[in-house]
Amino acid sequence: MTETNHVWRLRKRPVGDITDDVLSLEQESIPEPTDGECLFRLNYLSLDPTNRIWMSDMDQYMSPVAINDPMRGLVCGTVIKSKNDLYKEGDIVSGLGTWADYQIGTPETVSPMADTGSVSVMDAFATLALVGPTAYFGLLDITHPQAGETVVVSTAAGAVGSIVGQIAKIKGCHVVGLTSTDEKCQWITKELGFDKAINYKTEDLPAALKQACPNGIDVYFDNVGGEILDACLKLMNLNGRISTCGLISQYTATGEVAGPKNYAMILMQRLKVQGFIILDYHDRYPEAITAISQWMAEGKIKVKLEVVDGLENASKTLKKLYTGANTGKLMMRVKDV
Ligand SMILES: NC(=O)c1ccc[n+]([C@@H]2O[C@H](COP(=O)([O-])OP(=O)(O)OC[C@H]3O[C@@H](n4cnc5c(N)ncnc54)[C@H](OP(=O)(O)O)[C@@H]3O)[C@@H](O)[C@H]2O)c1
């Protein structure tokens, strides 16, 4: 094989925003699989807020990427050589890999993808590999929303948030989405069926929340932490539930992060606040995939992908997640299946 491998390596830990010297794109040789491994070519790379966590040495749920190692990512690729009966040449695999054209897969890192039927491999990977199950279990398993209850979700026009809101609508809830632009507000109310949308950047958030949630908040699906969490805490109803899915307002913070000012509401309103990491639900993935696929086929869940071509654009594209420049799921397309 004469082709070159392009590999993004982590060169330093970011402080605040991801600067151009954090990752470097190298030309390297293509690795050879040894017994038990396969070699696959990258088709799609999922860009996720957690990439910024893995680059840092903050307290986290996996080990951080080591300095000078290839950047870690959720990947989907095509097997081109195999030394393991689990993989055949031409199989599509997905799982945890790196930001590289060619990479080694093992049973611990990647699995063959199930047949995606009439759905394209990219659509299936983008929606079902991570964000769909995150929305499904993070909402249903942790907060048990009931018909008629009020559910508020932050990053409501993003990959996870847009699906959370639509599942809450399927469950008969009054759904309020928080996001940063009027266009995103229009999309979630007019196209996705949210009852209300609040532009948290231009509106007075506590007042707008009070108006959008006249009966208070029963469930808050938290993707951001910080001031938005505080504003929601203030309106939580008795026995309310908060699913702590993400804290994106803090991922690029420098220095100490302030705790919630309205922490007392957890006691006064007997709230349940629970964090989760989707990896813990791995064994139950089929349940989420079946439900979400069915709702998508019935038109009850709509998804939007924001697709950028070319692995060389991965570093600058990732930054979109931390400025709100994406709508829906942010994906890199390296080579279509
Ligand atoms: N627990 C888990 O296992 C798990 C799994 C997947 C994802 N997550 C978490 O879920 C959240 C959403 O992830 P996603 O993949 O769906 O990303 P996403 O929502 O598609 O993209 C990130 C969004 O975050 C918002 N944002 C960025 N900086 C912000 C800030 N300073 N304050 C408030 N909002 C900010 C922006 O939306 P706006 O325009 O609305 O501001 C941006 O579009 C993240 O916190 C992520 O870490 C957790």
The ligand as a MOL file (V3000), in Angstrom:
LIG
                    3D

  0  0  0     0  0            999 V3000
M  V30 BEGIN CTAB
M  V30 COUNTS 48 52 0 0 0
M  V30 BEGIN ATOM
M  V30 1 N -23.4400 11.9210 29.3940 0
M  V30 2 C -23.1330 11.3870 28.2130 0
M  V30 3 O -22.8610 10.1930 28.0920 0
M  V30 4 C -23.1430 12.2810 27.0000 0
M  V30 5 C -23.1310 11.7380 25.6950 0
M  V30 6 C -23.1880 12.6210 24.5990 0
M  V30 7 C -23.2290 13.9960 24.8200 0
M  V30 8 N -23.2130 14.4690 26.1000 0 CHG=1
M  V30 9 C -23.2850 15.9080 26.3880 0
M  V30 10 O -24.4680 16.4170 25.7960 0
M  V30 11 C -24.2780 17.8030 25.5110 0
M  V30 12 C -24.6990 18.0550 24.0590 0
M  V30 13 O -23.8570 17.2970 23.2100 0
M  V30 14 P -24.1680 17.2150 21.6500 0
M  V30 15 O -23.2730 16.1800 21.0830 0
M  V30 16 O -25.6180 17.0980 21.4560 0 CHG=-1
M  V30 17 O -23.6630 18.6350 21.1280 0
M  V30 18 P -24.5200 19.7510 20.4080 0
M  V30 19 O -25.6210 20.1450 21.3270 0
M  V30 20 O -24.8670 19.2990 19.0390 0
M  V30 21 O -23.4750 20.9300 20.2570 0
M  V30 22 C -23.0310 21.6480 21.3510 0
M  V30 23 C -23.9660 22.8430 21.6460 0
M  V30 24 O -23.6620 23.3370 22.9390 0
M  V30 25 C -24.0970 24.6670 23.0510 0
M  V30 26 N -23.0800 25.4600 23.7440 0
M  V30 27 C -21.7840 25.6300 23.3990 0
M  V30 28 N -21.1590 26.4070 24.2910 0
M  V30 29 C -22.0920 26.7360 25.2350 0
M  V30 30 C -22.0700 27.5210 26.4230 0
M  V30 31 N -20.9540 28.1350 26.8380 0
M  V30 32 N -23.2170 27.6620 27.1280 0
M  V30 33 C -24.3490 27.0540 26.7330 0
M  V30 34 N -24.4410 26.2810 25.6130 0
M  V30 35 C -23.3170 26.1250 24.8820 0
M  V30 36 C -24.3320 25.1610 21.6250 0
M  V30 37 O -25.7510 25.1760 21.4180 0
M  V30 38 P -26.6460 26.5090 21.6640 0
M  V30 39 O -26.7090 27.1720 20.3450 0
M  V30 40 O -27.9420 25.9550 22.1170 0
M  V30 41 O -25.9190 27.3220 22.7070 0
M  V30 42 C -23.7240 24.0540 20.7700 0
M  V30 43 O -24.3500 23.9570 19.5120 0
M  V30 44 C -22.8190 18.1090 25.7950 0
M  V30 45 O -22.7220 18.6980 27.0730 0
M  V30 46 C -22.1620 16.7380 25.7970 0
M  V30 47 O -20.9910 16.6940 26.5690 0
M  V30 48 C -23.1700 13.6400 27.1730 0
M  V30 END ATOM
M  V30 BEGIN BOND
M  V30 1 1 1 2
M  V30 2 2 2 3
M  V30 3 1 2 4
M  V30 4 1 4 5
M  V30 5 2 4 48
M  V30 6 2 5 6
M  V30 7 1 6 7
M  V30 8 2 7 8
M  V30 9 1 8 9
M  V30 10 1 8 48
M  V30 11 1 9 10
M  V30 12 1 9 46
M  V30 13 1 10 11
M  V30 14 1 11 12
M  V30 15 1 11 44
M  V30 16 1 12 13
M  V30 17 1 13 14
M  V30 18 2 14 15
M  V30 19 1 14 16
M  V30 20 1 14 17
M  V30 21 1 17 18
M  V30 22 2 18 19
M  V30 23 1 18 20
M  V30 24 1 18 21
M  V30 25 1 21 22
M  V30 26 1 22 23
M  V30 27 1 23 24
M  V30 28 1 23 42
M  V30 29 1 24 25
M  V30 30 1 25 26
M  V30 31 1 25 36
M  V30 32 1 26 27
M  V30 33 1 26 35
M  V30 34 2 27 28
M  V30 35 1 28 29
M  V30 36 1 29 30
M  V30 37 2 29 35
M  V30 38 1 30 31
M  V30 39 2 30 32
M  V30 40 1 32 33
M  V30 41 2 33 34
M  V30 42 1 34 35
M  V30 43 1 36 37
M  V30 44 1 36 42
M  V30 45 1 37 38
M  V30 46 2 38 39
M  V30 47 1 38 40
M  V30 48 1 38 41
M  V30 49 1 42 43
M  V30 50 1 44 45
M  V30 51 1 44 46
M  V30 52 1 46 47
M  V30 END BOND
M  V30 END CTAB
M  END
